[in-house]
Amino acid sequence: MPVDISKILRKQQSTILERWMTNQLADAGLRDDLISNEDLRAESEELISALTAAINERNIDNAESSDFDMVLEILGGISISRARQGFSPKETGLFVMSLKEGLFQILQQEVKDAKDLYDLTIRLGRLIDHFSIATFETFIKGREEVILRQTDEMTEISTPVIRVWDGILALPIIGTLDSARTQVVMESLLTEIVETGSSVAILDISGVPTVDSLVAQHLLKTVSATRLMGAECIISGIRPEIAQTIVHLGIDLSQIITKASLASALQYAFRSLKLEVRKSADGSRIAVKN
């Protein structure tokens, strides 16, 4: 008579949970700074309950069975959560792999025939290995989503549009200007031009390490888009080495206003708007119409 794996696991469900928890808590690499023992137990108990409810003699050899949908859903949720919390792939994978040891201990205790024990150990081990791989794959997807979100947030933070004066915007660019970032720069700048009604926009490239033909093309696109919105665009932060590189590459910026510093660009913007900065009686500076 074949051994009923589902009957064994259901009968020993609480024992499996306790042994699994013992294995996890004994691990020196347990990240108790990221997850509490109570939350760890809750996750473990939910997974054990789903597994013991789903597994039987008919599906133990078929990890793709729809019977295990709930198990995979729980594992997926745990993987995504751990990816966002900052767990490593190894730590997440060991969460499932440590379950295998507890299951094998129960089989050794319950199954007396050596052949049956060997057979069940191999089959159950393959099933848990499949769940471990699925967990790892979901974790990687979750980590990629976190990285993409952080990259987008960093891009937005690193391209702030600053309203330096009424009618004057400045956008300091720090780091490499690629196609994706150029799109963010243009969208941010054009949106701010519409919202503020500004007529002058300053692109400061003091923080751009190098300017090659591709970066120059991105700058030209941004300038063209700004002009289409009815605003004049000034490029500041042209260092001597960047000027030499632009000349060497044969890039034509003759139709674009360029300045060596942001201060020079701001002075030009004031003149174009017929503004003059003067000291007030209290010592502060104000801009007034000429």
SERO-4910 file (N, C-alpha, C, O; in steps of 0.05 Angstrom, whole numbers):
BEGIN
 pado doro    nc1    nc2    nc3   cac1   cac2   cac3    cc1    cc2    cc3    oc1    oc2    oc3
  Met    A     17    -24      0      0      0      0     18     25      0     35     28     17
  Pro    A     14     44    -19     31     67    -21     27     85      3      6     86     16
  Val    A     48     99      9     48    118     32     31    143     24     35    154      3
  Asp    A     13    151     42     -3    174     37     11    199     47     10    205     71
  Ile    A     25    213     29     41    237     36     24    259     48     32    273     66
  Ser    A      0    263     36    -18    284     46    -26    279     75    -28    298     91
  Lys    A    -32    254     81    -41    247    108    -19    252    128    -23    262    150
  Ile    A      6    245    121     29    249    138     33    278    144     36    286    167
  Leu    A     33    294    123     39    323    126     17    338    142     23    356    157
  Arg    A     -8    330    137    -30    343    151    -28    336    181    -33    353    198
  Lys    A    -23    311    186    -21    302    214      2    316    229     -1    322    253
  Gln    A     24    320    215     47    331    228     51    361    222     73    372    225
  Gln    A     30    374    213     33    402    204     45    420    225     63    436    220
  Ser    A     35    419    250     45    436    271     74    429    278     90    447    284
  Thr    A     81    404    277    108    395    282    127    406    261    149    415    267
  Ile    A    119    404    236    135    414    213    140    444    217    162    453    213
  Leu    A    119    458    224    122    487    228    142    493    250    159    511    246
  Glu    A    141    479    272    159    485    294    188    478    287    206    493    293
  Arg    A    191    456    273    219    449    264    229    468    244    253    476    244
  Trp    A    212    477    226    220    496    206    228    523    219    248    535    212
  Met    A    212    532    238    218    556    253    244    554    268    260    572    269
  Thr    A    249    530    280    274    526    294    298    528    275    318    540    282
  Asn    A    295    516    252    316    517    232    322    546    223    345    555    220
  Gln    A    300    562    219    304    589    210    316    607    232    334    623    226
  Leu    A    306    604    256    316    621    278    345    614    286    359    630    297
  Ala    A    353    589    280    380    581    286    400    590    265    425    589    270
  Asp    A    391    600    243    408    609    221    422    636    230    408    655    237
  Ala    A    448    636    229    463    660    237    457    684    219    461    707    226
  Gly    A    449    678    194    443    699    175    415    710    176    408    725    158
  Leu    A    399    702    195    371    711    197    370    741    200    383    752    218
  Arg    A    355    755    183    354    784    184    331    793    202    310    801    193
  Asp    A    336    791    228    315    800    247    312    830    247    294    841    260
  Asp    A    330    844    233    327    873    231    307    881    209    298    903    208
  Leu    A    301    861    192    282    866    170    255    853    174    235    862    162
  Ile    A    254    832    190    229    819    195    228    808    223    248    797    233
  Ser    A    206    812    237    203    803    264    198    773    265    189    761    245
  Asn    A    203    760    288    197    732    291    167    726    287    160    705    276
  Glu    A    150    744    296    122    740    293    114    740    263     98    723    255
  Asp    A    125    759    248    118    760    219    130    735    205    117    724    187
  Leu    A    154    727    213    166    703    201    149    679    206    145    662    188
  Arg    A    139    676    230    121    653    237     95    654    221     86    634    211
  Ala    A     84    678    218     59    681    203     63    673    174     46    659    163
  Glu    A     85    681    162     91    674    134     95    643    132     84    631    113
  Ser    A    110    632    150    116    604    150     90    587    154     86    567    140
  Glu    A     73    595    172     49    581    178     30    582    154     17    562    147
  Glu    A     28    605    141     11    607    117     20    589     95      4    576     81
  Leu    A     46    587     91     57    571     69     53    541     76     45    526     58
  Ile    A     59    533    100     55    505    108     26    496    105     21    474     95
  Ser    A      8    513    113    -21    507    111    -29    503     82    -43    484     76
  Ala    A    -19    520     64    -26    518     36    -14    493     24    -27    479      8
  Leu    A     11    487     31     24    463     20     11    437     29      6    420     12
  Thr    A      6    435     55     -6    410     64    -35    406     54    -44    384     51
  Ala    A    -48    428     48    -75    426     38    -75    418      8    -94    406     -1
  Ala    A    -54    425     -6    -53    420    -35    -40    394    -43    -49    381    -62
  Ile    A    -20    385    -29     -4    363    -38    -18    336    -34    -32    332    -14
  Asn    A    -15    318    -54    -25    291    -52     -9    273    -71      9    283    -84
  Glu    A    -16    248    -71     -1    229    -87     -3    235   -117     15    228   -132
  Arg    A    -24    247   -126    -28    252   -155    -12    276   -165     -3    276   -188
  Asn    A     -7    296   -148      7    320   -158     35    324   -147     48    343   -155
  Ile    A     45    306   -130     71    310   -118     93    311   -140    114    324   -135
  Asp    A     88    298   -162    108    298   -184    103    319   -205    117    320   -225
  Asn    A     83    336   -201     76    356   -220     74    384   -206     53    392   -197
  Ala    A     97    397   -206     98    423   -192     81    444   -207     75    465   -195
  Glu    A     74    439   -232     59    458   -248     29    454   -244     13    469   -256
  Ser    A     21    435   -227     -7    430   -223    -21    454   -212    -10    469   -195
  Ser    A    -46    459   -221    -61    482   -211    -67    479   -181    -75    498   -168
  Asp    A    -64    454   -170    -68    450   -141    -49    468   -125    -55    475   -102
  Phe    A    -26    475   -137     -6    490   -122     -7    520   -128     12    535   -121
  Asp    A    -28    529   -140    -31    558   -147    -29    575   -122    -16    596   -122
  Met    A    -43    566   -101    -43    582    -76    -15    582    -63     -6    603    -53
  Val    A     -1    560    -65     26    558    -54     44    578    -69     59    593    -56
  Leu    A     43    578    -96     59    596   -112     51    625   -108     68    643   -108
  Glu    A     26    630   -103     17    658    -98     28    668    -72     37    691    -71
  Ile    A     28    651    -52     39    659    -26     69    664    -28     79    684    -17
  Leu    A     83    646    -42    112    649    -46    118    674    -61    138    688    -56
  Gly    A    101    680    -81    106    704    -97    103    729    -81    119    748    -83
  Gly    A     83    730    -63     79    753    -46    102    756    -27    111    779    -22
  Ile    A    111    734    -16    134    735      3    159    745    -11    174    761     -1
  Ser    A    164    735    -36    187    742    -51    188    772    -57    208    786    -54
  Ile    A    165    782    -67    163    811    -74    167    828    -49    182    848    -50
  Ser    A    155    820    -27    157    834     -2    186    835      7    196    856     16
  Arg    A    200    813      5    228    812     14    247    827     -4    267    838      5
  Ala    A    240    827    -30    256    843    -49    255    873    -41    274    887    -42
  Arg    A    231    882    -34    227    910    -26    239    916      1    247    939      6
  Gln    A    240    896     19    250    901     46    281    901     46    293    912     65
  Gly    A    293    890     25    322    891     24    336    864     29    360    864     34
  Phe    A    321    842     29    333    816     33    350    809      8    345    819    -14
  Ser    A    370    792     12    386    783    -11    373    759    -24    356    747    -11
  Pro    A    380    752    -49    369    728    -62    374    703    -45    357    686    -43
  Lys    A    398    701    -34    405    678    -18    387    675      6    377    653     12
  Glu    A    383    697     20    366    697     44    338    689     38    324    675     53
  Thr    A    328    698     15    300    692      7    298    663     -2    279    649      5
  Gly    A    319    653    -16    319    625    -25    320    606     -1    307    585     -2
  Leu    A    336    613     19    339    595     42    313    593     58    309    574     73
  Phe    A    295    612     55    269    611     69    254    586     60    243    572     77
  Val    A    255    579     34    242    556     24    259    531     28    249    510     36
  Met    A    285    533     23    302    510     25    304    499     53    307    475     57
  Ser    A    301    517     73    302    507    101    278    491    108    278    475    127
  Leu    A    256    494     93    232    478     97    237    449     90    226    431    103
  Lys    A    254    445     70    260    417     61    270    400     84    262    377     87
  Glu    A    288    411    100    300    396    122    278    387    142    279    364    151
  Gly    A    260    405    149    238    398    167    220    376    156    211    359    171
  Leu    A    214    378    130    197    358    117    211    330    117    198    310    123
  Phe    A    237    330    111    251    305    111    253    292    138    252    267    141
  Gln    A    255    308    159    256    297    186    230    283    193    230    262    206
  Ile    A    208    295    184    181    282    189    178    256    173    168    237    184
  Leu    A    188    257    148    186    232    133    203    210    146    194    187    147
  Gln    A    226    216    155    243    196    168    229    185    193    233    161    200
  Gln    A    214    201    206    200    193    231    175    176    224    169    158    239
  Glu    A    161    182    203    136    170    196    138    146    178    122    127    179
  Val    A    157    146    159    159    125    139    181    105    147    204    112    149
  Lys    A    173     80    152    191     60    163    205     45    141    228     36    144
  Asp    A    192     41    118    204     26     96    225     43     82    219     65     74
  Ala    A    249     32     79    272     48     68    266     56     39    273     78     31
  Lys    A    255     37     23    249     44     -5    228     66     -8    231     84    -24
  Asp    A    207     64      8    186     84      8    198    111     17    191    132      6
  Leu    A    214    110     38    226    135     48    244    148     27    242    173     23
  Tyr    A    260    132     13    277    143     -8    261    155    -30    266    177    -40
  Asp    A    240    141    -39    223    150    -61    209    176    -54    209    194    -70
  Leu    A    197    178    -30    183    202    -22    202    226    -18    196    248    -25
  Thr    A    226    220     -7    246    241     -3    254    254    -30    256    278    -32
  Ile    A    259    237    -50    267    247    -76    244    263    -89    249    285    -99
  Arg    A    220    253    -88    198    266   -101    191    293    -87    186    313   -100
  Leu    A    190    292    -60    184    316    -45    206    337    -48    201    361    -50
  Gly    A    231    327    -49    254    345    -53    252    360    -80    258    384    -81
  Arg    A    245    346   -101    242    359   -127    220    380   -127    223    401   -139
  Leu    A    198    374   -113    176    393   -112    185    419    -97    179    441   -107
  Ile    A    199    415    -75    208    439    -60    229    454    -75    230    479    -74
  Asp    A    246    440    -90    266    453   -107    252    471   -128    261    493   -133
  His    A    231    461   -139    216    477   -159    205    502   -147    206    524   -158
  Phe    A    194    499   -123    183    522   -109    205    542   -102    201    567   -103
  Ser    A    229    532    -96    251    550    -90    260    566   -114    266    589   -112
  Ile    A    260    553   -137    267    566   -162    246    588   -169    253    610   -177
  Ala    A    221    580   -166    199    600   -171    202    624   -153    197    646   -161
  Thr    A    209    618   -128    212    640   -108    235    658   -117    233    683   -115
  Phe    A    257    646   -125    280    662   -134    274    679   -158    282    702   -159
  Glu    A    260    667   -178    253    682   -202    235    706   -195    239    728   -206
  Thr    A    215    702   -178    197    724   -170    213    745   -155    208    769   -158
  Phe    A    231    737   -138    248    756   -123    264    773   -142    265    798   -138
  Ile    A    276    762   -162    292    777   -181    274    798   -196    283    820   -200
  Lys    A    250    789   -204    232    808   -216    225    831   -197    224    855   -205
  Gly    A    220    824   -172    214    845   -152    237    864   -148    233    888   -146
  Arg    A    261    853   -147    285    870   -144    289    888   -168    297    911   -165
  Glu    A    284    878   -192    286    894   -216    266    917   -216    272    939   -224
  Glu    A    242    912   -206    222    933   -203    231    954   -184    227    978   -189
  Val    A    243    946   -162    253    965   -142    275    982   -154    276   1006   -150
  Ile    A    294    969   -169    316    984   -181    306   1004   -201    315   1026   -202
  Leu    A    286    995   -218    275   1013   -238    261   1037   -225    264   1060   -234
  Arg    A    246   1031   -204    232   1053   -190    252   1073   -177    249   1097   -179
  Gln    A    273   1062   -165    293   1079   -153    308   1095   -174    315   1118   -169
  Thr    A    313   1083   -197    327   1097   -219    310   1120   -228    320   1142   -233
  Asp    A    284   1115   -232    265   1136   -240    264   1159   -220    265   1182   -227
  Glu    A    264   1151   -194    263   1172   -173    288   1188   -173    287   1212   -169
  Met    A    311   1175   -176    337   1189   -176    339   1207   -200    350   1229   -198
  Thr    A    328   1198   -223    329   1215   -247    313   1240   -243    321   1262   -250
  Glu    A    289   1237   -230    272   1260   -225    285   1279   -205    284   1303   -209
  Ile    A    297   1267   -185    310   1284   -164    334   1299   -176    340   1322   -169
  Ser    A    349   1285   -194    374   1297   -205    369   1316   -228    387   1328   -238
  Thr    A    343   1321   -235    337   1340   -256    315   1359   -247    294   1361   -259
  Pro    A    321   1374   -225    300   1392   -215    299   1418   -231    320   1429   -238
  Val    A    275   1427   -237    271   1453   -250    267   1474   -228    249   1473   -213
  Ile    A    285   1494   -228    285   1514   -207    275   1541   -218    284   1550   -239
  Arg    A    256   1553   -205    246   1579   -212    264   1600   -199    259   1606   -175
  Val    A    284   1610   -213    303   1628   -200    293   1657   -199    301   1673   -182
  Trp    A    274   1664   -217    262   1691   -217    236   1689   -233    232   1670   -248
  Asp    A    219   1709   -230    195   1709   -246    202   1709   -276    216   1728   -285
  Gly    A    193   1689   -290    199   1687   -318    225   1673   -325    231   1670   -349
  Ile    A    240   1665   -305    266   1652   -310    268   1625   -296    264   1624   -271
  Leu    A    273   1604   -311    276   1577   -299    305   1568   -303    319   1576   -322
  Ala    A    315   1551   -285    341   1539   -288    339   1509   -283    325   1501   -265
  Leu    A    354   1494   -299    354   1465   -295    383   1455   -295    395   1452   -316
  Pro    A    394   1451   -271    421   1441   -270    422   1411   -276    407   1395   -264
  Ile    A    438   1403   -294    440   1375   -302    466   1363   -291    488   1374   -296
  Ile    A    464   1342   -276    487   1329   -263    489   1300   -273    469   1285   -272
  Gly    A    512   1292   -283    516   1265   -293    511   1263   -323    509   1283   -337
  Thr    A    511   1238   -333    509   1233   -361    480   1239   -371    461   1232   -358
  Leu    A    478   1251   -395    453   1257   -407    447   1237   -429    458   1239   -451
  Asp    A    431   1216   -423    424   1196   -443    396   1202   -454    383   1221   -446
  Ser    A    387   1184   -472    361   1188   -484    338   1188   -464    321   1206   -465
  Ala    A    338   1169   -446    316   1168   -426    316   1193   -408    295   1204   -402
  Arg    A    340   1201   -400    341   1224   -382    334   1250   -397    322   1268   -386
  Thr    A    341   1251   -423    334   1275   -439    304   1278   -440    294   1300   -439
  Gln    A    290   1255   -442    261   1256   -443    249   1267   -417    231   1283   -417
  Val    A    261   1259   -394    252   1269   -368    258   1299   -366    241   1314   -356
  Val    A    282   1307   -375    290   1335   -374    270   1352   -390    260   1372   -380
  Met    A    264   1343   -415    246   1359   -432    218   1360   -420    206   1382   -419
  Glu    A    208   1338   -410    181   1338   -399    179   1356   -375    160   1371   -372
  Ser    A    199   1354   -357    199   1371   -333    201   1400   -340    186   1417   -329
  Leu    A    219   1407   -359    223   1435   -366    199   1446   -380    190   1468   -374
  Leu    A    188   1431   -399    165   1442   -415    141   1445   -397    125   1464   -400
  Thr    A    137   1426   -378    114   1428   -360    117   1453   -342     97   1467   -338
  Glu    A    141   1458   -333    145   1481   -315    142   1507   -331    133   1527   -320
  Ile    A    150   1507   -357    147   1531   -373    118   1538   -376    110   1562   -374
  Val    A    101   1518   -381     72   1522   -384     60   1532   -357     45   1551   -357
  Glu    A     68   1519   -335     56   1526   -309     64   1554   -299     48   1567   -287
  Thr    A     89   1562   -305     98   1588   -295     97   1610   -315    100   1634   -308
  Gly    A     93   1603   -341     93   1624   -362    121   1636   -366    123   1659   -375
  Ser    A    142   1621   -359    169   1632   -361    177   1635   -391    168   1620   -408
  Ser    A    194   1655   -395    203   1660   -423    233   1655   -427    243   1656   -449
  Val    A    247   1648   -405    275   1642   -407    281   1616   -391    272   1614   -368
  Ala    A    295   1598   -403    303   1573   -389    333   1569   -392    345   1572   -414
  Ile    A    346   1564   -369    375   1560   -369    381   1530   -364    373   1519   -344
  Leu    A    396   1518   -382    405   1490   -378    434   1492   -369    452   1499   -385
  Asp    A    439   1485   -345    467   1487   -334    480   1459   -335    470   1441   -322
  Ile    A    501   1457   -350    514   1430   -354    541   1429   -339    559   1414   -346
  Ser    A    544   1446   -318    569   1446   -302    574   1418   -291    598   1410   -288
  Gly    A    553   1403   -285    556   1377   -273    557   1354   -292    558   1330   -284
  Val    A    558   1360   -318    560   1339   -339    590   1334   -343    604   1352   -352
  Pro    A    599   1309   -338    628   1304   -340    640   1308   -367    661   1319   -370
  Thr    A    626   1298   -388    636   1300   -415    613   1306   -434    590   1299   -429
  Val    A    620   1319   -456    600   1324   -477    610   1312   -503    631   1320   -514
  Asp    A    596   1292   -513    603   1280   -538    580   1287   -558    562   1302   -552
  Ser    A    582   1276   -582    562   1283   -602    534   1275   -594    515   1288   -600
  Leu    A    531   1252   -579    505   1243   -571    493   1262   -550    470   1269   -551
  Val    A    510   1270   -530    500   1289   -510    493   1315   -522    473   1327   -515
  Ala    A    509   1324   -542    503   1349   -555    476   1348   -570    461   1367   -570
  Gln    A    471   1325   -583    445   1322   -597    422   1323   -577    401   1335   -583
  His    A    425   1311   -554    405   1312   -533    400   1341   -524    377   1349   -520
  Leu    A    421   1356   -521    419   1384   -513    404   1400   -535    387   1417   -529
  Leu    A    411   1395   -560    398   1409   -582    368   1403   -583    352   1421   -589
  Lys    A    361   1378   -578    332   1371   -577    318   1386   -555    295   1396   -559
  Thr    A    330   1388   -532    318   1402   -510    314   1432   -516    294   1443   -510
  Val    A    335   1444   -528    333   1472   -536    311   1476   -556    296   1495   -553
  Ser    A    309   1459   -576    289   1461   -597    261   1459   -585    243   1475   -592
  Ala    A    257   1440   -566    231   1436   -554    223   1461   -537    200   1469   -536
  Thr    A    243   1472   -523    239   1496   -507    230   1519   -524    212   1534   -517
  Arg    A    243   1523   -547    237   1545   -565    209   1542   -576    194   1562   -580
  Leu    A    201   1517   -582    174   1512   -592    153   1521   -572    130   1527   -579
  Met    A    160   1521   -546    141   1530   -525    142   1560   -522    129   1571   -504
  Gly    A    159   1574   -538    160   1603   -537    179   1614   -516    177   1637   -509
  Ala    A    198   1597   -507    217   1607   -487    246   1606   -499    252   1589   -516
  Glu    A    262   1625   -491    290   1625   -500    306   1606   -482    302   1606   -458
  Cys    A    324   1591   -494    340   1572   -478    369   1580   -478    381   1585   -500
  Ile    A    382   1580   -455    410   1587   -452    424   1562   -441    414   1550   -422
  Ile    A    447   1555   -452    463   1533   -441    487   1545   -426    503   1560   -438
  Ser    A    489   1540   -400    511   1550   -384    528   1527   -374    521   1504   -376
  Gly    A    551   1535   -363    570   1515   -353    588   1503   -374    598   1481   -371
  Ile    A    593   1519   -395    611   1510   -416    640   1514   -407    651   1536   -409
  Arg    A    652   1493   -397    680   1494   -388    699   1493   -411    691   1485   -433
  Pro    A    724   1502   -408    743   1502   -430    746   1475   -444    747   1474   -469
  Glu    A    748   1454   -428    751   1428   -441    727   1419   -457    729   1406   -477
  Ile    A    703   1427   -447    678   1420   -462    677   1437   -488    669   1426   -508
  Ala    A    685   1462   -486    686   1479   -510    704   1467   -531    698   1467   -555
  Gln    A    728   1458   -522    747   1446   -541    735   1420   -553    739   1415   -577
  Thr    A    722   1405   -537    710   1380   -547    689   1385   -568    687   1372   -589
  Ile    A    672   1405   -563    650   1413   -581    662   1422   -608    652   1414   -629
  Val    A    683   1438   -607    696   1448   -631    708   1424   -646    706   1422   -671
  His    A    722   1407   -632    735   1383   -644    715   1365   -658    721   1354   -679
  Leu    A    692   1362   -646    671   1345   -658    656   1358   -681    641   1345   -695
  Gly    A    661   1384   -684    647   1398   -705    618   1403   -700    602   1406   -719
  Ile    A    610   1404   -675    582   1409   -667    576   1439   -668    590   1455   -657
  Asp    A    555   1446   -683    548   1474   -687    528   1483   -665    504   1475   -666
  Leu    A    537   1499   -647    520   1511   -627    518   1541   -631    511   1556   -612
  Ser    A    524   1550   -655    524   1579   -661    497   1591   -658    495   1615   -652
  Gln    A    476   1576   -662    449   1587   -659    438   1586   -631    415   1593   -626
  Ile    A    455   1577   -612    446   1574   -584    462   1593   -567    487   1595   -570
  Ile    A    449   1606   -548    463   1623   -529    478   1606   -509    465   1590   -495
  Thr    A    504   1609   -506    519   1593   -487    535   1612   -469    544   1633   -477
  Lys    A    537   1604   -443    552   1620   -424    570   1602   -407    564   1578   -404
  Ala    A    591   1614   -397    611   1598   -382    600   1590   -354    608   1569   -344
  Ser    A    583   1606   -343    573   1600   -316    543   1606   -314    531   1620   -330
  Leu    A    531   1595   -293    503   1600   -288    499   1630   -281    478   1641   -289
  Ala    A    518   1642   -268    515   1671   -261    514   1688   -286    498   1706   -289
  Ser    A    531   1681   -306    532   1696   -331    505   1692   -346    495   1710   -358
  Ala    A    495   1667   -345    470   1661   -359    447   1677   -346    429   1687   -359
  Leu    A    448   1679   -319    427   1693   -305    428   1723   -311    407   1736   -314
  Gln    A    452   1734   -313    455   1762   -321    444   1767   -348    430   1787   -353
  Tyr    A    449   1749   -367    439   1751   -394    408   1750   -394    395   1765   -408
  Ala    A    397   1732   -378    368   1729   -376    356   1755   -365    335   1763   -375
  Phe    A    368   1767   -345    358   1793   -334    357   1814   -356    338   1829   -359
  Arg    A    379   1816   -372    381   1836   -393    359   1831   -414    347   1850   -424
  Ser    A    355   1806   -421    335   1800   -442    307   1806   -432    290   1812   -449
  Leu    A    302   1805   -406    276   1812   -396    275   1841   -387    255   1850   -375
  Lys    A    297   1856   -393    299   1884   -385    296   1888   -355    281   1906   -345
  Leu    A    310   1871   -340    310   1873   -311    337   1882   -301    358   1875   -314
  Glu    A    338   1896   -279    363   1905   -267    362   1899   -237    343   1906   -224
  Val    A    383   1886   -228    384   1880   -199    396   1903   -184    418   1912   -190
  Arg    A    382   1913   -164    391   1935   -148    388   1929   -118    373   1911   -110
  Lys    A    404   1943   -102    402   1940    -73    380   1957    -63    377   1980    -71
  Ser    A    364   1946    -45    342   1961    -33    353   1976     -8    377   1973     -1
  Ala    A    337   1991      5    345   2006     28    355   1988     51    373   1996     66
  Asp    A    343   1965     53    351   1946     75    375   1928     67    382   1911     83
  Gly    A    386   1932     44    409   1917     36    403   1893     19    422   1881      8
  Ser    A    378   1885     17    371   1862      0    371   1870    -29    371   1894    -35
  Arg    A    372   1850    -46    372   1855    -75    345   1850    -87    332   1831    -81
  Ile    A    337   1868   -105    312   1865   -119    317   1870   -149    335   1884   -156
  Ala    A    300   1858   -166    301   1863   -194    279   1881   -203    256   1877   -195
  Val    A    286   1902   -217    266   1921   -226    269   1925   -256    290   1920   -268
  Lys    A    248   1934   -269    248   1940   -297    265   1964   -303    265   1984   -288
  Asn    A    280   1963   -324    297   1986   -332    278   2009   -341    287   2030   -349
***
